[in-house]
Amino acid sequence: MHKESYHLMKAFLDKEDKTKSLKILEVGSLKFVGDAYRKIIEETKWEYTGLDLVAGDNVTLLVEDPYDYPLMDNSFDLVISGQTLEHVEYIWVWIKELYRVTRKGGRICLIAPSRGKRHHRPDYWRVQPNGMRALLEWGGFKNIEVNLYKESIWHDCVGTAIK
């Protein structure tokens, strides 16, 4: 992932108590380039699960179906996903699965490009702030905050919310 995405996710995760035991799910965890979000989490007492459809570096749970994970309902305190949403064909189905695995009171952070050229794997979406808000609302999340970061190469759109 690009360095701006790493820093945006770090800012989200830095708001959490690092001494508290938390369960973190990263959706789309396969590491391509740069630092993985997991590097931020390694400095904490948090339990990390890195989920992806492709085996490789930083993947601890390999799944076959992007819309149905072999995980219990309400099982994660934090669900994070960066530079993945644009590769998910049916994001309205996907967001419901992220909601299902987030515990009540748990938080989510999604980072996706709002602009940029087509890149690896299927590449379906560029997300604007209104679209990110609509997606999180459709998923059932509340207390939604959405920001667009034009400083990043991809003009990242960041959505955070609570279940």
C-alpha positions as CSV (number, residue, x, y, z in Angstrom):
1,M,0.0,0.0,0.0
2,H,1.1,3.6,-0.4
3,K,2.6,5.4,2.5
4,E,-0.3,7.9,2.9
5,S,-2.7,5.0,3.4
6,Y,-0.4,3.6,6.1
7,H,-0.4,6.9,7.9
8,L,-4.1,7.4,7.6
9,M,-4.7,4.0,9.2
10,K,-2.1,4.6,11.8
11,A,-4.0,7.8,12.8
12,F,-7.2,5.8,13.1
13,L,-5.5,3.0,15.2
14,D,-3.6,5.5,17.4
15,K,-6.9,6.6,18.9
16,E,-7.3,3.2,20.5
17,D,-5.9,2.1,23.9
18,K,-2.8,0.1,23.1
19,T,-2.8,-1.6,26.6
20,K,-6.3,-2.9,26.0
21,S,-6.9,-6.4,24.5
22,L,-8.6,-5.9,21.2
23,K,-9.4,-8.2,18.3
24,I,-8.6,-6.7,14.9
25,L,-9.7,-8.0,11.5
26,E,-7.9,-6.6,8.4
27,V,-9.9,-7.4,5.3
28,G,-7.7,-7.5,2.2
29,S,-4.4,-8.0,4.2
30,L,-2.1,-9.3,1.5
31,K,1.0,-7.2,1.4
32,F,2.1,-5.9,-2.0
33,V,4.5,-3.0,-1.3
34,G,5.3,-0.8,1.6
35,D,4.5,-1.4,5.2
36,A,1.5,-3.4,6.2
37,Y,-1.0,-2.1,8.7
38,R,0.0,-5.1,10.9
39,K,3.2,-3.3,11.7
40,I,1.2,-0.8,13.7
41,I,-0.7,-3.5,15.5
42,E,2.5,-5.5,16.5
43,E,3.3,-2.8,19.0
44,T,0.2,-3.5,21.0
45,K,-1.6,-6.3,22.9
46,W,-4.1,-6.6,20.1
47,E,-5.0,-9.9,18.4
48,Y,-4.6,-9.6,14.6
49,T,-6.3,-11.6,11.9
50,G,-5.3,-10.8,8.3
51,L,-8.0,-12.0,5.9
52,D,-7.6,-12.2,2.1
53,L,-8.7,-14.2,-1.0
54,V,-5.0,-14.8,-2.0
55,A,-2.4,-16.5,0.1
56,G,0.8,-14.6,0.9
57,D,2.7,-12.3,3.1
58,N,0.5,-10.9,6.0
59,V,-2.5,-13.3,5.4
60,T,-3.5,-15.4,8.4
61,L,-6.9,-16.4,7.2
62,L,-7.4,-17.4,3.6
63,V,-11.1,-17.3,2.4
64,E,-12.7,-18.3,-0.8
65,D,-15.8,-16.1,-0.7
66,P,-15.4,-12.4,-0.4
67,Y,-18.9,-12.0,1.0
68,D,-19.0,-14.9,3.5
69,Y,-16.2,-15.3,6.1
70,P,-15.9,-18.3,8.4
71,L,-16.0,-16.1,11.4
72,M,-18.5,-15.7,14.3
73,D,-20.9,-12.8,14.4
74,N,-19.9,-9.8,16.5
75,S,-16.3,-11.1,16.9
76,F,-14.0,-8.1,16.2
77,D,-13.5,-4.9,18.1
78,L,-12.0,-3.2,15.0
79,V,-12.4,-4.0,11.3
80,I,-10.0,-2.3,9.0
81,S,-9.6,-2.3,5.3
82,G,-7.4,-0.2,3.1
83,Q,-6.9,-0.2,-0.7
84,T,-9.4,-3.2,-0.9
85,L,-12.9,-1.7,-1.4
86,E,-12.1,-0.7,-5.0
87,H,-11.4,-4.4,-5.8
88,V,-14.7,-5.7,-4.4
89,E,-17.3,-6.2,-7.1
90,Y,-20.4,-6.1,-4.9
91,I,-19.5,-3.6,-2.2
92,W,-23.1,-3.5,-0.9
93,V,-22.9,-7.2,0.0
94,W,-19.4,-6.9,1.3
95,I,-20.2,-4.1,3.8
96,K,-23.0,-6.3,5.3
97,E,-20.4,-9.0,6.0
98,L,-18.1,-6.5,7.6
99,Y,-21.0,-5.3,9.8
100,R,-21.8,-8.9,10.8
101,V,-18.3,-9.6,12.1
102,T,-17.9,-6.3,13.9
103,R,-19.0,-6.5,17.6
104,K,-21.7,-4.0,18.9
105,G,-19.8,-0.8,19.8
106,G,-16.9,-1.9,17.5
107,R,-15.4,0.4,15.0
108,I,-14.6,0.2,11.3
109,C,-12.1,2.1,9.1
110,L,-12.2,1.9,5.3
111,I,-9.7,3.6,3.1
112,A,-10.2,3.7,-0.7
113,P,-9.0,5.8,-3.6
114,S,-11.3,8.5,-5.0
115,R,-9.2,8.9,-8.1
116,G,-6.3,7.2,-10.0
117,K,-5.7,4.9,-12.9
118,R,-6.8,1.3,-13.0
119,H,-4.4,-1.0,-11.3
120,H,-3.9,-4.7,-10.3
121,R,-6.6,-7.3,-10.0
122,P,-10.2,-6.4,-10.9
123,D,-10.6,-2.7,-10.2
124,Y,-14.2,-1.6,-9.9
125,W,-14.6,1.6,-7.9
126,R,-13.3,5.0,-7.0
127,V,-15.1,6.3,-3.9
128,Q,-16.2,9.8,-3.1
129,P,-17.2,11.0,0.4
130,N,-20.9,10.8,-0.3
131,G,-20.5,7.3,-1.7
132,M,-18.5,6.2,1.4
133,R,-21.1,7.6,3.7
134,A,-23.9,5.9,1.8
135,L,-22.1,2.5,1.8
136,L,-21.5,2.7,5.6
137,E,-25.1,3.7,6.2
138,W,-26.3,0.8,4.0
139,G,-24.2,-1.6,6.0
140,G,-25.9,-0.5,9.2
141,F,-23.1,1.5,10.8
142,K,-23.6,4.7,12.9
143,N,-21.6,7.8,13.9
144,I,-20.1,7.9,10.4
145,E,-17.2,10.2,9.7
146,V,-15.8,10.6,6.1
147,N,-12.9,12.6,4.9
148,L,-11.1,13.1,1.6
149,Y,-7.4,13.4,1.7
150,K,-6.2,15.2,-1.4
151,E,-2.6,15.1,-0.2
152,S,-2.4,11.4,-1.0
153,I,-1.5,10.2,-4.5
154,W,-4.9,8.5,-4.8
155,H,-6.9,11.2,-3.0
156,D,-7.9,8.6,-0.4
157,C,-11.4,8.6,1.0
158,V,-11.5,7.5,4.6
159,G,-14.7,6.3,6.3
160,T,-15.0,5.4,10.0
161,A,-18.0,4.3,11.9
162,I,-19.4,2.4,14.9
163,K,-21.7,-0.6,15.0
